[in-house]
Amino acid sequence: VLAQVVFAYGKNARRLFMGEDQYRSVVEVVLCADGQQWMYSLPTLNSVILNTKSAIRLLTVTEKNSVTFVEVLLKSMFPRTPIIVRGLDTSYLQSIVHVRSHRKTLANPMNFARYYIPELFPELLGRFVYLDADVIVQGDIRELFELDLEDKILAVSTDCTELSQKYNLFQNTYDMFINFDNEIIKALHLNPNEHVFGGGLAGGASQPPMLLTFYKMYVEIPSLWHIRGLGSATGAHLPRWLLHRAKLLHWTGSTKPWLTTDASLHNNNELYTIYRIP
């Protein structure tokens, strides 16, 4: 049920459910990417900053040997924005992560960095917005930051909305990648026919553990806050009105806007390139 855009609380989630105002004045935004990716993720950060009047603090994660490079890069590009860069030791993850998928990028240790956010940012006491590094934010990020979580831990895009179904965005069910013969899984009383994002063509890798951990512990974000499929044949056919109304665009396809030479997948890239920094 967890899509690539996650809105959650930090380590002290239960204590902060009612939300003290002092934690709400600055919008905390978390992104994780390897050193090579950050040059291409500058438009993501730029879109967040340009489309809000709120104060933003960026909390970023990269490999340990790329911390200095990323810190210099981001602070030179966004000198007025508070930025924290933390390094993750990826050698351990590389030894234990084995992804059974044709999409080898899913095995990138940075896809699993979100698991370590509480340890990497102990100062992050309140709610935060987690963004993938291949999105463009066209709405005001504070709207997502202040979303009513009711009594849940986090808010996510389920990609099972009427909008997703209408435009044929990838959908899967739990029984496609979870072993329902396992006694621990049986105890969770999961519905094997419930649609989720995370298996088969849509991905997998870092998703299944999160699906289990946060099962029924989330609220859904508004559908316009996660329009996915860009960079794929599906995204090439999304209507223009939807792309312009979208508050967040996600290049979930393998053809990223900074890589593509395929003209048929190039028609939406201006939505990314307008946020490039000269």
BAVEX-480144 format. One record per residue (C-alpha): x, y, z. Coordinates in nm, 2 decimals. Layout:
% residues N
VEXDO      xx      yy      zz
VEXDO       X       Y       Z
...
END
This chain:
% residues 278
VEXDO      xx      yy      zz
VEXDO    0.00    0.00    0.00
VEXDO    0.30    0.22    0.03
VEXDO    0.39    0.41   -0.28
VEXDO    0.70    0.61   -0.34
VEXDO    0.58    0.92   -0.16
VEXDO    0.56    0.88    0.21
VEXDO    0.44    1.13    0.47
VEXDO    0.52    1.02    0.83
VEXDO    0.61    1.10    1.18
VEXDO    0.96    1.05    1.33
VEXDO    1.07    0.83    1.62
VEXDO    0.83    0.99    1.87
VEXDO    0.52    0.93    1.66
VEXDO    0.29    0.84    1.94
VEXDO    0.38    1.13    2.16
VEXDO    0.34    1.38    1.88
VEXDO    0.01    1.25    1.73
VEXDO   -0.18    1.56    1.85
VEXDO    0.10    1.78    1.70
VEXDO    0.27    2.05    1.90
VEXDO    0.28    2.38    1.70
VEXDO    0.65    2.43    1.75
VEXDO    0.72    2.13    1.52
VEXDO    0.50    2.26    1.25
VEXDO    0.65    2.60    1.16
VEXDO    0.92    2.45    0.93
VEXDO    0.83    2.19    0.67
VEXDO    1.08    1.90    0.70
VEXDO    1.15    1.73    0.37
VEXDO    1.36    1.41    0.35
VEXDO    1.52    1.28    0.03
VEXDO    1.77    0.99   -0.02
VEXDO    1.99    0.94   -0.33
VEXDO    2.34    0.83   -0.42
VEXDO    2.61    1.08   -0.51
VEXDO    2.57    1.05   -0.88
VEXDO    2.19    1.10   -0.86
VEXDO    2.19    1.43   -0.68
VEXDO    2.28    1.64   -0.99
VEXDO    1.96    1.51   -1.15
VEXDO    1.75    1.56   -0.83
VEXDO    1.82    1.94   -0.81
VEXDO    1.49    2.01   -1.00
VEXDO    1.31    1.80   -0.74
VEXDO    1.43    2.02   -0.46
VEXDO    1.39    2.34   -0.67
VEXDO    1.02    2.25   -0.74
VEXDO    0.96    2.20   -0.36
VEXDO    1.11    2.54   -0.27
VEXDO    0.96    2.74   -0.55
VEXDO    0.61    2.63   -0.50
VEXDO    0.57    2.71   -0.14
VEXDO    0.59    3.02    0.08
VEXDO    0.68    2.81    0.38
VEXDO    1.02    2.77    0.54
VEXDO    1.18    2.44    0.43
VEXDO    1.45    2.23    0.59
VEXDO    1.60    1.96    0.37
VEXDO    1.73    1.65    0.53
VEXDO    1.92    1.44    0.28
VEXDO    2.09    1.10    0.28
VEXDO    2.37    0.97    0.05
VEXDO    2.66    0.73    0.07
VEXDO    2.93    0.82    0.33
VEXDO    3.19    0.88    0.06
VEXDO    2.97    1.13   -0.12
VEXDO    2.86    1.35    0.18
VEXDO    3.11    1.63    0.12
VEXDO    3.03    1.65   -0.25
VEXDO    2.65    1.65   -0.19
VEXDO    2.68    1.91    0.09
VEXDO    2.88    2.15   -0.12
VEXDO    2.64    2.10   -0.42
VEXDO    2.32    2.15   -0.24
VEXDO    2.43    2.44   -0.02
VEXDO    2.57    2.62   -0.33
VEXDO    2.24    2.57   -0.52
VEXDO    2.01    2.65   -0.23
VEXDO    2.21    2.89   -0.01
VEXDO    1.90    3.02    0.18
VEXDO    1.76    2.68    0.27
VEXDO    1.88    2.49    0.58
VEXDO    2.03    2.16    0.46
VEXDO    2.15    1.86    0.65
VEXDO    2.34    1.59    0.47
VEXDO    2.40    1.25    0.64
VEXDO    2.60    0.96    0.51
VEXDO    2.48    0.60    0.51
VEXDO    2.72    0.30    0.52
VEXDO    2.59    0.12    0.21
VEXDO    2.84   -0.17    0.22
VEXDO    2.63   -0.37    0.46
VEXDO    2.31   -0.32    0.25
VEXDO    2.50   -0.42   -0.07
VEXDO    2.58   -0.76    0.10
VEXDO    2.23   -0.84    0.21
VEXDO    2.00   -0.69   -0.06
VEXDO    1.92   -0.93   -0.34
VEXDO    1.63   -0.81   -0.57
VEXDO    1.46   -1.06   -0.79
VEXDO    1.36   -0.82   -1.06
VEXDO    1.47   -0.71   -1.41
VEXDO    1.49   -0.36   -1.27
VEXDO    1.84   -0.37   -1.11
VEXDO    1.81   -0.01   -0.99
VEXDO    1.57   -0.14   -0.72
VEXDO    1.87   -0.30   -0.55
VEXDO    2.03    0.04   -0.50
VEXDO    2.10    0.08   -0.13
VEXDO    1.95    0.42   -0.13
VEXDO    1.61    0.27   -0.19
VEXDO    1.65    0.12    0.16
VEXDO    1.78    0.44    0.32
VEXDO    1.43    0.54    0.44
VEXDO    1.45    0.26    0.70
VEXDO    1.73    0.44    0.87
VEXDO    1.58    0.79    0.89
VEXDO    1.52    0.78    1.27
VEXDO    1.88    0.68    1.33
VEXDO    2.03    0.93    1.08
VEXDO    1.82    1.22    1.20
VEXDO    1.76    1.19    1.57
VEXDO    1.68    1.56    1.58
VEXDO    1.38    1.49    1.36
VEXDO    1.11    1.49    1.63
VEXDO    0.79    1.57    1.44
VEXDO    0.63    1.49    1.11
VEXDO    0.82    1.50    0.78
VEXDO    0.76    1.45    0.41
VEXDO    0.96    1.18    0.24
VEXDO    1.00    1.23   -0.14
VEXDO    1.16    1.01   -0.40
VEXDO    1.44    1.18   -0.59
VEXDO    1.26    1.15   -0.93
VEXDO    0.96    1.36   -0.86
VEXDO    0.85    1.71   -0.93
VEXDO    0.63    1.89   -0.68
VEXDO    0.38    2.13   -0.84
VEXDO    0.17    2.19   -0.53
VEXDO    0.25    2.36   -0.20
VEXDO    0.44    2.10    0.01
VEXDO    0.28    2.24    0.32
VEXDO   -0.06    2.10    0.21
VEXDO    0.09    1.75    0.23
VEXDO    0.29    1.83    0.54
VEXDO   -0.03    1.93    0.73
VEXDO   -0.25    1.65    0.61
VEXDO   -0.48    1.51    0.87
VEXDO   -0.34    1.18    0.98
VEXDO   -0.63    1.10    1.20
VEXDO   -0.50    0.84    1.44
VEXDO   -0.25    0.68    1.19
VEXDO    0.12    0.67    1.16
VEXDO    0.16    0.80    0.81
VEXDO   -0.01    0.90    0.49
VEXDO    0.07    0.73    0.15
VEXDO   -0.05    0.70   -0.20
VEXDO   -0.21    0.36   -0.25
VEXDO   -0.23    0.39   -0.63
VEXDO   -0.56    0.21   -0.61
VEXDO   -0.78    0.51   -0.65
VEXDO   -1.03    0.56   -0.93
VEXDO   -0.78    0.79   -1.09
VEXDO   -0.51    0.53   -1.10
VEXDO   -0.74    0.26   -1.23
VEXDO   -0.88    0.49   -1.50
VEXDO   -0.54    0.57   -1.64
VEXDO   -0.41    0.21   -1.60
VEXDO   -0.13    0.28   -1.35
VEXDO    0.04   -0.04   -1.23
VEXDO   -0.15   -0.24   -0.97
VEXDO   -0.07   -0.56   -0.79
VEXDO   -0.21   -0.77   -0.51
VEXDO   -0.05   -0.90   -0.19
VEXDO   -0.06   -1.26   -0.31
VEXDO    0.18   -1.18   -0.59
VEXDO    0.47   -1.14   -0.36
VEXDO    0.38   -1.26   -0.01
VEXDO    0.38   -1.62    0.11
VEXDO    0.05   -1.68    0.27
VEXDO    0.15   -2.02    0.39
VEXDO    0.39   -1.86    0.64
VEXDO    0.24   -1.86    0.99
VEXDO    0.36   -1.51    1.07
VEXDO    0.19   -1.38    0.76
VEXDO   -0.13   -1.57    0.84
VEXDO   -0.14   -1.39    1.18
VEXDO   -0.16   -1.05    1.01
VEXDO   -0.49   -1.15    0.84
VEXDO   -0.40   -0.98    0.52
VEXDO   -0.64   -0.98    0.23
VEXDO   -0.46   -1.15   -0.06
VEXDO   -0.67   -0.98   -0.31
VEXDO   -0.61   -0.62   -0.19
VEXDO   -0.43   -0.40   -0.44
VEXDO   -0.09   -0.28   -0.34
VEXDO    0.21   -0.12   -0.50
VEXDO    0.54   -0.30   -0.46
VEXDO    0.55   -0.63   -0.65
VEXDO    0.59   -0.75   -1.01
VEXDO    0.64   -0.49   -1.27
VEXDO    0.57   -0.20   -1.03
VEXDO    0.88   -0.27   -0.82
VEXDO    0.92   -0.46   -0.50
VEXDO    1.26   -0.45   -0.33
VEXDO    1.22   -0.21   -0.04
VEXDO    0.84   -0.21   -0.05
VEXDO    0.72   -0.54    0.09
VEXDO    0.88   -0.49    0.44
VEXDO    0.71   -0.15    0.46
VEXDO    0.38   -0.30    0.34
VEXDO    0.39   -0.54    0.63
VEXDO    0.51   -0.30    0.89
VEXDO    0.25   -0.03    0.82
VEXDO   -0.04   -0.25    0.72
VEXDO   -0.37   -0.06    0.80
VEXDO   -0.17    0.21    0.98
VEXDO   -0.20    0.48    0.71
VEXDO   -0.44    0.73    0.56
VEXDO   -0.44    0.80    0.18
VEXDO   -0.31    1.12    0.04
VEXDO   -0.52    1.30   -0.22
VEXDO   -0.48    1.13   -0.56
VEXDO   -0.34    1.45   -0.73
VEXDO   -0.04    1.43   -0.48
VEXDO    0.09    1.13   -0.66
VEXDO    0.05    1.10   -1.04
VEXDO    0.29    0.83   -1.14
VEXDO    0.39    0.64   -1.46
VEXDO    0.59    0.92   -1.62
VEXDO    0.89    0.79   -1.81
VEXDO    0.69    0.49   -1.93
VEXDO    0.44    0.41   -2.20
VEXDO    0.16    0.46   -1.95
VEXDO    0.28    0.81   -1.86
VEXDO    0.31    0.91   -2.23
VEXDO   -0.07    0.87   -2.26
VEXDO   -0.17    1.06   -1.94
VEXDO   -0.39    1.36   -2.04
VEXDO   -0.23    1.70   -2.03
VEXDO   -0.50    1.85   -1.80
VEXDO   -0.41    1.58   -1.54
VEXDO   -0.04    1.65   -1.56
VEXDO   -0.09    2.02   -1.51
VEXDO   -0.34    1.98   -1.23
VEXDO   -0.12    1.73   -1.05
VEXDO    0.05    1.84   -0.73
VEXDO    0.32    1.58   -0.76
VEXDO    0.45    1.40   -1.07
VEXDO    0.66    1.08   -1.04
VEXDO    0.88    0.94   -1.30
VEXDO    0.83    0.58   -1.20
VEXDO    0.92    0.45   -1.54
VEXDO    1.27    0.34   -1.62
VEXDO    1.31    0.62   -1.87
VEXDO    1.41    0.91   -1.65
VEXDO    1.38    1.27   -1.79
VEXDO    1.76    1.32   -1.77
VEXDO    1.83    0.99   -1.95
VEXDO    1.58    0.95   -2.22
VEXDO    1.65    0.97   -2.59
VEXDO    1.32    0.81   -2.69
VEXDO    1.10    1.08   -2.84
VEXDO    0.78    0.89   -2.76
VEXDO    0.87    0.92   -2.39
VEXDO    1.00    1.27   -2.41
VEXDO    0.67    1.46   -2.44
VEXDO    0.63    1.52   -2.06
VEXDO    0.99    1.61   -1.98
VEXDO    0.93    1.99   -1.99
VEXDO    0.75    1.94   -1.66
VEXDO    1.09    1.84   -1.52
VEXDO    1.32    2.07   -1.72
VEXDO    1.15    2.39   -1.62
VEXDO    1.29    2.34   -1.27
VEXDO    1.64    2.29   -1.38
VEXDO    1.89    2.54   -1.23
VEXDO    2.11    2.71   -1.49
END
